[in-house]
Amino acid sequence: MKANDLVNKLKDIAINYKTLYVYACFGSPLNNANKQRYTNNCDYNRQPSRRNKINAASSDTFGFDCVNLIKGVLWGWNGNLNKTYGGAVYASNGVPDTNANGMFWDCCYNQSSDFSNIVPGEFVWLDGHIGVYIGDGLAVECTPAFQDKVQITAVGNIGAKSGYATRTWTSHGKCKFIDYSGSGGGGGSTGPDQILHKGSKVMINGVFKINEIKLPGGKYKNGAVGCYDLCYGSPVGENDWIPCGPLGECQSDKERANYDSDNINVGEYFICDKIFTVIDVEDPTNDTPNGVAILEADGVQFRMDCGPLVEIAD
């Protein structure tokens, strides 16, 4: 999906549709059947105040929560009152069913706390909550705060705006399912073709567990980590160690990494914001169905599974 199409769709929902914050709902019209479904699906919606709001909603009201607004649109939501999910098709278009933190840390790249370079269509995030920047210092978010629905709010990191509630976010980033070409951005999964080749610019997308470790010394001046998720198996192959230099220690729930840490240990987790240039690509095999990319860090070449790599430039 193009960034401008995402922005226009979200603005349209916020301005032209009746919506209500309904936890774990990705665009269902609140008819009697769906009211029954969502007032019993979780403790949050079973609260008397929430149950009453859902039951009081008109049948042409659509339910969303923060991340399910984004997922619903990416899954094809089109405001169809005759469809259980408003026209959305669950887990379609390659977009996973994940929470707000997972959508940001697993599905976005170029995450930054500097909002001076944000472009429309980027996701804005704080722990447990997510929205989309639509330009002019504004974002669309679905929240029980303020108006209790899909709404346009001011991005406090840029500045308050008259007539809008203000939300200050922690970070923003580009989503790999969005094409940012023409938006001042560097492309997403539908910009670059995601077919890796020598010279591709890529980022490692996700949070990964450290299964083995090499201490600093020899060719690994900063040490190296072995990650079974990135090298298809254990123990780590001779050329599958990832140099520690560009890695950031983080928590498994994707809290922001500490790039100043020199104490990365087995059992901990890491992320990586570095942009790599692909040196070579090995074709898929039965053992490596995604193919293998050859990258370089700290002057050392290493192999890793292509699956978690996001091409940000051909």
N, C-alpha and C positions, 0 to 999 in steps of 0.2 A: 504494500500500500504506500502511495506517495504521502509525504509528510503533510502537504497541503490538503489532501483528501481527508486524512485523519483529523486535522484541525477543523476543517469545515463540517465534518460529520459531528464532532463533539460540540461545536458551537450550535449546530442545528438542534441537537438533543437538548442542550442547556436552555435554549431560547424558545423552541417551538413544541416541545413535548412535555406532557405532565410526567414527572418522575418523583420517586420517593426512595430514600435510602433504605434498602432491604439487604441485610447481610447475606452473602453467598448467593446472590441473585444476579444473573447477567443479562437482564433485559426482558424478563417475563412480564406480560401484561397482568395486572392484578385483578383477574377475574376470580370467581368463587373458588375454582379448583386450585389456582395458584395461591390464593390467600390461605387456603387450607394447607397447602404444601409448605409455604414459607413461614407461617406462624408456628410450625411444629418442627422445623428442620434444625434448629440450634437454640441454645440457651438465650442468646442475645435477642433473637426475634420472639422468643416466648415471654420476654419481660412484658408485664401488662401494658406499659406505655407504648412499647413498640407494636405489640399485638393490636392494640386499639388503633394505632395509626395505619397499619396495614389493612385492617378490616374496614376502616373508614374511607380508604382510597377508592376513587372511581375506577371502573373497569377499563378505562382508557389510560390509566396511569401505569408506567413501566417501572419495575424495581431494578435497582443497581446497587452495588457497593463500589468502593474506589477502584480496586483492581479489576473487578468484573465489568465495570464500564469499559475499560480498555480492552479486556479480553472479548467482551461481547461485540464490540465494533470490529475487532480483528477477526472474529469468528463469523462475521457477516450480518450482524444485527441490522434490520431495516425497518423496524417499527411495525411489523405485521401483527395485528391484534389477534389474528386467527392461529398463530403459531405459539407453542408452549414457551419458547424462548425469544419471542419477538422476531423470529427469522434467523437467529444465530444458530450455528451448528457446532455443538460442543467439540472442543479440541481440534478444530479444523484449521486449515491453512498453515499447518506446522507449528501453531502457537500452543504452548503447553498450558495446562491448568495449574497455575501456581499462585502463591500469595503475593502481596505487595512487595515484600522484600525479595522474594525469588524473581519476580518480574524485573526488578531493578538490577539486582546483582548477577542473575543468571542470563538475562536477556538483553542487557544494555552494555555498552562499551563507552570509552571516553568519559567515564564518570568524573565529575569535578564539583568542587564547592565554590568555584569562581563563576558567578552568574553573568559576568561581563560579556561572555561569548556565546550565550545560549541562543538557539535558533528555534523557530516554531516547529512543533512536532516532537521535541525532546521530552522525555519523561522527567518529572520533578518528584523528589522523594524525601521522606523523612521516615524514621523507623516505624514500620507498620502501616504506612499510608503512601499513596502515590497519585499523581495527576499528570496532566499533559500541558506543556507550555504552548500557548496559542499566539504569542506575539503581543507587542504593545504593553509589556509588563503584566500580562494576564495569564491565568491558567484555568483549565476546566478540571474540576474535581467533583467526586460524589462523596458527600460527607454528611453525617447527622448534625454537624455543627452548622451554624449560620442559618441556612434555609432548609436543611434536612432533605437535600435532593442533589441532582446534578446541577452544578452552578458554576458561574464564572467568578473567580476571585483574583485579587491582586497578589502578585508575587512580592512578598515583603523584602526579599533580597535585592530587588530592583527599586522598590519604593511603593508606598501606599498610593491608592488612586481613589478619588472621590466617587462615591456610589458603590464601592465594592468592599466586601470584607477582605481582610489581609491575612495571608498565610505565609509564614517564613519557612522555607524548606531547607534541608540539609545539603542535598546534592542534586545534580541533574546529569542526564546522559542520553546518548542516542540508542535507540532500540534496533536490534539486528533485523527485525521484521519490517522496518520502515525505510523507505527510500528518501534520503534527504537531498538528493540532487536538485538544484534550483532553490534550495532553502538556506544557502550559506553554509551547508554542512558537508560532511565527507562521505555520504553514501551509506546505505544500509544493505540488508540482504537482498533487496531488489534493485540496488544500484549496481555495485560490483556483482559479478555473476556467481560468486561463491564457488567457482571452479578454480582451485588453487593451481598455480603454475610458478615457475621460477620468476622471481621479481614481484610476486603478490605482496601487498602490505597487509599484515594480519595482526589480530590481537587474540590472546587466550581468554576465552569467555567462560567465567564460572569460578567457583570456589572448590579447591581440591585438597584432599587429605595427603599428608606426607607419610609415606609408608616406610621409606628407608632414607638414610642420610649419609653423605660423605663429608668429613670434616675438611676445613680449608687446608690446602696444600697441593703441590704439583700443579696440574693444569687448572684445578678448581680453586682459584685464589680466594673466593668467598665461600667455598664449600658448594655442595650440590645436593639436590633432593631427588628421591625416586618416588614417583606417583603411579600406582598400578592403573588408575583410571586413564592415564595419558600414554601408557606404553603397552597396554594389552598383556598384563600378566605379571607374575612374580617368579623369581626375583627380578630386579630391574636389569635390563640388558646393558651390555657394556657401553653402548652409545646412546642410551635413553635417559641418562642423568640430566637434570635441568639445573644449570648454574644458578646459585642463590642470588646473584647480584640484583636482578630486576624484580625479585619476588618480595611480596609484602605479607607478613604474618597477619592473620585475621582470625575471627571466631567462625565456628561452623554456621552460625546464623547470619553470616555475611556482614557483621559490623566492619566498619572501615579498617583497612589494613594499617599496620605500623611499619613503614618502610625504614625506620631508623633502627629496628630491632636487629641485633646480631646473634640472636638466640633462638633460631628456628629448630624445632625438635620433632622427632617422630611422634605421630598422633595428632599434631597440630594441623592447621589449615593455612593455605596461601591463596592469594590472588595476584594478578600481574597486570599492570596498566601499560606496559611497554608495547610499542608498535615494532613488530619484527618484519624483516624482509625475508621471504621464502628463498632459500638457497637452492633447494631441489625438492621434488615430490616423488614418492614411491607409489606406484599404482596399488589399488585395493587388492587384497588377497582374502582367503578364507579366514586367516588369523587377524587381518587388519582391514575390515570391510569398509572403513572410511578413507583408507589410504594413510600414508605417513608423510609428514612434512619435515624437512631438514631446516632448522633455524640456527641462529647463533646468538650467544650472549657471553659477556666477559671473555670474548675472543675464543670461545669454545663452541663447536658445532654439536647439536644434539637432535635426536629424532623424537617426534611426538605424534600422537593420533591427530588426524585432521578434524575429527568430529567437533571438538570444542573451539576450533579456530574460526574466527569471523574475518572474512576478507573485507577490508575497508577501502582498498584501492587496488585496481587491476595492475 
